[in-house]
Amino acid sequence: MDLKNLIPENDTVTVTLKHPGNGATLQNEDKTDMTITLYLPHSKDYKKQQHEMTNRRLKEMASGGKKDFNLTAEELEDLTLEGLAKTTKEWNITYSGEKPKLTLTKAKEVYSEIFWIRGQVEEAISEAMDFTKP
């Protein structure tokens, strides 16, 4: 066994969105599948975004003279949404009748409002990270 064989081959995962009720693949008006591509946790791009968020939070704590790291539930939810939005590489979705450009604000809006997408994304990331299956 060579440890190099246990390194993931991909830095991203593409999630094909499924209808939360019947599991059918969701399609855009142009008949393309709705997809979201995300950076995986081991990738440089993912780590960069996580480091930026953590560093920002640490600076906020230091500048305020806080000794405790206390987060409210609302702050934790916002950080989770921001992390998901910032680690989204691209998407091909229809939202409010249009194919929106991927921006941090729009991604947070979509992930917040269309809450079930997060479950599909998290499942796909988990499966992609289980690369050691025979």
C-alpha positions as CSV (number, residue, x, y, z in Angstrom):
1,M,0.0,0.0,0.0
2,D,1.2,3.4,-0.9
3,L,0.0,6.4,1.1
4,K,-0.1,8.5,-2.2
5,N,-3.0,6.2,-3.3
6,L,-5.1,7.6,-0.4
7,I,-5.0,11.2,-1.6
8,P,-8.3,12.4,-3.2
9,E,-8.1,12.9,-6.9
10,N,-10.5,15.8,-7.1
11,D,-10.7,19.2,-5.4
12,T,-14.3,19.7,-6.2
13,V,-17.6,17.9,-6.3
14,T,-20.5,18.6,-8.6
15,V,-24.0,18.1,-7.1
16,T,-26.9,17.5,-9.4
17,L,-29.9,18.8,-7.5
18,K,-32.8,16.5,-7.0
19,H,-36.4,17.3,-6.2
20,P,-36.7,16.9,-2.4
21,G,-40.1,15.1,-2.7
22,N,-39.6,12.6,-5.5
23,G,-35.8,12.5,-6.2
24,A,-36.2,13.6,-9.8
25,T,-33.3,15.5,-11.3
26,L,-34.1,19.2,-11.4
27,Q,-33.7,20.9,-14.8
28,N,-33.4,24.5,-16.0
29,E,-35.6,25.9,-18.8
30,D,-32.8,25.0,-21.3
31,K,-33.1,21.4,-20.2
32,T,-29.7,21.3,-18.5
33,D,-29.5,19.7,-15.1
34,M,-29.3,22.1,-12.1
35,T,-25.9,21.6,-10.6
36,I,-23.7,23.2,-7.9
37,T,-20.0,22.6,-7.8
38,L,-18.2,23.1,-4.5
39,Y,-14.6,22.9,-3.3
40,L,-13.9,20.0,-1.1
41,P,-12.4,20.5,2.4
42,H,-8.9,19.3,1.5
43,S,-8.6,21.7,-1.4
44,K,-6.5,24.9,-1.3
45,D,-9.5,27.0,-2.3
46,Y,-11.6,25.6,0.5
47,K,-8.9,26.1,3.1
48,K,-8.2,29.6,1.8
49,Q,-11.9,30.6,2.4
50,Q,-12.0,29.0,5.8
51,H,-8.7,30.7,6.9
52,E,-10.1,34.1,5.8
53,M,-13.2,33.6,7.8
54,T,-11.4,32.4,10.9
55,N,-8.8,35.2,10.6
56,R,-11.5,37.8,10.3
57,R,-13.3,36.4,13.4
58,L,-10.0,36.3,15.4
59,K,-9.2,39.9,14.5
60,E,-12.7,41.0,15.6
61,M,-12.2,39.3,18.9
62,A,-8.7,40.9,19.4
63,S,-9.8,44.4,18.5
64,G,-12.7,44.2,20.9
65,G,-10.6,42.9,23.7
66,K,-12.7,39.8,24.1
67,K,-11.2,36.9,26.0
68,D,-14.1,34.6,25.2
69,F,-15.2,33.3,21.9
70,N,-19.0,33.4,22.2
71,L,-21.2,33.0,19.2
72,T,-24.9,33.4,19.0
73,A,-27.0,30.8,17.1
74,E,-27.7,33.5,14.5
75,E,-23.9,34.2,14.1
76,L,-23.1,30.5,13.8
77,E,-25.8,30.1,11.1
78,D,-24.5,33.1,9.2
79,L,-21.0,31.7,9.4
80,T,-22.2,28.4,8.1
81,L,-24.0,30.0,5.2
82,E,-21.0,32.2,4.4
83,G,-18.7,29.2,4.4
84,L,-20.9,27.3,2.1
85,A,-21.3,30.3,-0.2
86,K,-17.6,31.0,-0.3
87,T,-16.7,27.4,-1.1
88,T,-19.2,27.2,-4.0
89,K,-17.1,27.3,-7.2
90,E,-20.0,27.6,-9.7
91,W,-23.6,26.7,-10.3
92,N,-26.1,26.2,-13.0
93,I,-29.5,26.8,-11.4
94,T,-32.8,28.6,-11.9
95,Y,-33.9,30.8,-9.1
96,S,-36.8,33.3,-9.2
97,G,-37.2,32.6,-12.9
98,E,-33.6,33.4,-13.9
99,K,-30.1,31.8,-13.9
100,P,-28.4,34.0,-11.3
101,K,-24.8,34.9,-11.4
102,L,-22.9,33.3,-8.5
103,T,-22.1,35.9,-5.9
104,L,-21.6,35.6,-2.1
105,T,-24.9,37.5,-1.4
106,K,-26.9,35.4,-3.9
107,A,-25.4,32.1,-2.7
108,K,-26.2,32.9,0.9
109,E,-29.8,33.9,-0.2
110,V,-30.3,30.7,-2.1
111,Y,-28.8,28.4,0.5
112,S,-30.9,30.1,3.2
113,E,-34.2,30.2,1.4
114,I,-33.9,26.8,-0.4
115,F,-32.9,25.1,2.8
116,W,-33.0,21.5,1.5
117,I,-30.1,22.2,-1.0
118,R,-27.8,22.2,2.0
119,G,-28.6,18.6,2.8
120,Q,-27.9,17.5,-0.7
121,V,-24.6,19.4,-0.8
122,E,-23.5,18.1,2.5
123,E,-24.3,14.5,1.5
124,A,-22.4,14.9,-1.8
125,I,-19.3,16.3,0.1
126,S,-19.4,13.5,2.6
127,E,-19.6,10.9,-0.2
128,A,-16.8,12.6,-2.2
129,M,-14.6,12.6,0.9
130,D,-15.1,8.8,1.4
131,F,-12.6,8.2,-1.4
132,T,-11.1,5.2,0.4
133,K,-14.1,2.9,-0.5
134,P,-13.0,-0.1,-2.5
